[in-house]
Amino acid sequence: MNLLDLAPEQAAASLRSWLEARREPSYRIRQILPRLWNKPVRAWAEATDLPLTLRSELDATFPLPRLALDARQVSRDGTVKYLWRLEDGLAVESVLIPEGKRRTLCISSQVGCAFGCIFCATGTMGFQRNLACWEIACQVREVVLETGERPTNVVFMGMGEPLHNWEQVDRALTILNSPSGFGIGARHITVSTVGLLPGLSKLAARKEQFRLAISLHAATHQTRLALMPVERKYDLDRLMKALEVFERRVTFEYIVIRGRNDSPADAEALAALARPLKALVNLIPLHPGGAVPLPAAGAAEMAAFARRLRALGVSVSVRKSRGLDISAACGQLRVEVERARRVRTQEHGGVQQQLRVGLPE
Ligand code: SF4
């Protein structure tokens, strides 16, 4: 049984009945459960506060699956990008972004993505599969194992659309937030979505105050349609109506693309959407790697767009570009590693070569 795929309460129940059947003292649960998430171990052998026989029985009954670190890049600004190889050979990314006391981990929820936003490297891959709950939560677990520290914040802004994989993301949210899981406060966990309405209502129904970010990127139907195919199914009108009943402050993520969504008229349309919801607009610089080469707005243009929005009564933040010297945008590292692998395979007469990027030998 994979305990890491269960919500902490279910994992505790399974462990409790297993321990009872072995006539183990009841305090063992308090020793074992934190080893899943709070104070994780790589393998039960590391849980040296448990008797040796119990450790090997745990190993036989509840093996702890791992994500294999396939590539790791460290930026000069401290941003760390991880590429995890999954058991079926597919790969997903996470990015750890340190900033002062805050350590934000951006995680993936799917391999590839079905939504094909034209500015996004992940969108070029198409959809491959949903991640299982444990593969989502273990991105956090592996980072805790590697760094010895729990991230302060987790954002679902890596590969995939989290609300398109709701069942697994739902349980992963519980693991992240539960005191018996990672114990990360709901207000420090952000789910980012292009606006899948069925998933939005399920997220809204959860009692915890998880944060919601909407990948908006355009404030009119026509502009959004040209950037994000999802607009055909769940258009801005329906999305805004759904957000009216979402009783939490929303952030609008807005990649600024020169000549596409940064005109004064775009600012006015965006302000008209943001003001009634008191939404925070987060302006994001464009990273290269999407399906269509698009011109990134420069720092001065971003600042001018931000000023215009503020003058229209909108709360605005401008996201700093992090990890510019590494492949820090969603999907970029996997695209680059796999391209490099193909090149090396061709160079070596079709013999598959092992490639490890940025890892010490
Ligand atoms: S921006 Fe998000 S929803 Fe759009 S293609 Fe990329 S991963 Fe998918």
Boltz pocket constraint, residues with backbone or C-beta under 6 A from the ligand:
constraints:
  - pocket:
      binder: B
      contacts: [[A, 112], [A, 113], [A, 114], [A, 115], [A, 116], [A, 117], [A, 120], [A, 121], [A, 122], [A, 123], [A, 124], [A, 158], [A, 159], [A, 160], [A, 161], [A, 194], [A, 215], [A, 330]]
      max_distance: 6.0
